[in-house]
Amino acid sequence: MTSTDSAAQGAQKAPAKDPWDLPDVSGLVVGVLGGTGPQGKGLAYRLARAGQKVIIGSRAADRARAAAAELGHGVEGADNAETARRSDIVIVAVPWEGHGQTLQSLREELAGKLVVDCVNPLGFDKKGAYALKPEEGSAAEQAAALLPDSRVTAAFHHLSAVLLQDPEIEEIDTDVMVLGEVRADVEIVQALAGRIPGMRGIFAGRLRNAHQVESLVANLISVNRRYKAHAGLRVTDV
């Protein structure tokens, strides 16, 4: 083989990585800020039930510990700061109204952490739910701006808290759209979503595309009200 042939062979592109080749996240500790609210509590329950180590956080540690005892499956409760410090992955499930203030107060504890924002900025009036657009563009982009030393992603926006918390339901038949800037971080979140039976984590773009994902919840609320359902999403042909 000539040197030219060797160079040409070396220049060939490596095979594309299988998008479903996701990391093992079973040993990671997951913290849920806002873990005493419906969405946070539901996510904590499902992940713990799937075998993940989960800590739920609240502004009041006693409230978090009481909620953790109610959930079982080894879930622990702590205040938000301790939850952030002890976790490898931190899911942000706080109300939109307290989103910015909560993250700003935890900037130091969240440094270096993989943060998963699932907050949906919504308003409500007599016509129903409607999307709000934060100055930064989305809740996830606000999180990224407030947490420059964290690895911010966005996911878990379209899940029904009712279904998540129902112990009679074995599987949650839905896809989770995951957004982020770093592929490795996105894949960790995809793998985490896949720990819950029935769910898949699907890459859905960078954080600049988070607004429309967050906003879609307003449409799902309308669907749920009309059809008395707990609607989720499935991405076809993937």
N, C-alpha and C positions, 0 to 999 in steps of 0.2 A: 504494500500500500504506500503510495507516495505521500509526501508531506502535505500536498494540496488536498488529497483525498481525506487525510486525517483532519485537516482544518475544516473541510466541508462537513464532515461527520460531526465534529464538535460543535459546529454552528447550528446543527439541527435543534429545533425546539424540543424541550422536554415534554412528555405527554401531559395533557391537561389534567389537573387534579379533579378527581371525582367530587362533585359538589355535595354528595351525600356522605363523603368520608369525613365524619365529624369527630372531635376529640371526646375522650372519656371525662365526663365532669362529675362523676358520681362521688368523688371525694371532696368536692368543693363545698365550703360553707356558704349558704345563701342567707343574706339578711334582707328583711322587707321593712322599709321605712313606711309608716302608715299601715302597719300590719294589723291594727285593730279595726280598720275600716273594712267594708264588704269585699272590695277587690283584693286588697292586700291579704286579708284573712283567708280568702278563697285560694289565692296563689300559694300561700304558705301551707295550707292544708294539702293541696294537691301535690306539691313538691315533696313535702314530708312523707306523705302516704306512698310516694314513689321511691322513698328511701334516701332522699336528700337531707342533709343536716340543715335545719332552718332555725333562724333567730328572728323573731318579730320585734320591731321597734315602735315606740310611741314616745310622746313627750313625757308621759308619766310611766315610769318603770313598773309600778304596781299594776297599772291597767294592762300593760303588755304581758306581764306574768300571768295575770288572770285569763287573758285571751289565749295564751299559750297552753295553759292547763286545760282549757276547754277543747282545744284542738287535738291534744295528745300527740302521738306519733313522734315523741321526742322533741317537739318544738319547745324552744326556750323563749323567754321574753326579757327585754332589757330596754333601757332608754335608747333614744335614737343614736346618741354618740357611741355608746358601748356596742350597739348593734353594728354600726359602721366599722368600728375598729376591729371587731372579731370576725368579720365576714370577708370572703374572697370576692363574692359577687353581691352587689347591693341593688335591689329592686326598689325604685321610687314609686310608691303608690299613695302619696299624700294628696289631699284635695288641692285642686288648682290654685285656690285662693292662698294657700300657704306654701306653694311650691318654691318660689324664689327665696323666701325668707328661710325656709328649712334648709335648703341646699347651701345657701350662703353661710349659715351658722355651722355647717358640717364640712366646710371646705378642707380643713386640716385632716379630719378623720377619714374623709373619702379620697385623700391623695393616694394615687397609685392603685386605687380599686377599679374594678370593672363595674360601672354603673349602668343599670338598665332602667330607662325612664318609660313608664307606662301611663303617664298622666295625660288626660284629654281636656284641653281648655274648652269648656262649653259654657254657654249661657242658656237660660230658660225663660220663656215668657208664655203667654197664653196660647201661642201657636206651637209651642213645643221646644225641643232642643235646637240649638244652632251653634255653629263653630265660632270660637274667638281666635283671633290671630295675634299672638304675642309680638312685641316689638322685635324680638330676635328671630321671629319666623315660626317658631313652634316651641312647645314645652321642652323637647329634646335639645333644641339649639340653645334655649335659655340655660338648660343644665350644663351644656358644654361651655357656655360663656362663663358661668359661675364657678365651674370646676375645671380650671385649666390643667390641673395636675392629675385628673382622673381620666379614665378611658370610657367615654360616654357612648352608649348605644340606645336604641329605642325598640320596644317590643311589648307584647301582651296587652295591646290596646283594646282588642275586640272580643274579649272574653266575658261571658255572663257570670257575674258574681253569684247568682242564684245556682247555676249549674256547678260552679266550682265548689261551693260549700255543701252540696247535696251528697251525703254519704252513700245514698242508694245508687248513685250514678257511677258506673265503673270506668267509662271512657268519655272524654270530651272530644267530640267529633268536629275538629276545626283546625285551621292552619293559623300560625302566628307569623305575622310579617315582622321581620327583623331588619333594622337599619343601623348603619354605622360606618365609620371611616376606615377601620382596620379589619381586614378580612378575618384574621385569627380571632379577634374579639367577637365579631359577628357569629363565627362558627361555634364559639363557646355558648353563646346565647341560643343559637339554633339547637344545639345539643341539649341544653337545659330544657327547652320547650319540649323536645322529643322524649324527655324522661316521663312526661305525663301521658298515660295511655290515650291514644286517639289523636294526639297533637303532632304536628310537624312544624318545625321552624323553617321559614322560607326567606331567603335574602330578598330585600325589597328596595335596595338603594342606599344612598348616603343620607346623612342627617338633613341635608337641605330638602329632602323629599318627605320629611316627617309630618309636615303640616297636613297634607291631604290624608295621611294615614290616621292621624289623630282626629281630624274632622269627620271622617267616615262614621265615627261612633254616633254622631247626630242622626245620620241616616238609619243606622241600626236601631236606634231608639224608636224612630218612627215605624220601622218594620215591626218591632216587638209590640208596640202599642196596637197597631192595626190587626196583627195576626195572633196576638196573645201568645207570643213565642219568646225564645231566648236565642236569637239568631247569632250565628257566627259566620266565618268566611271559609271557603275552600278555593284554592288556586288550581285551576284545571290545567291539564297537559304538562304537569311538572311531576 
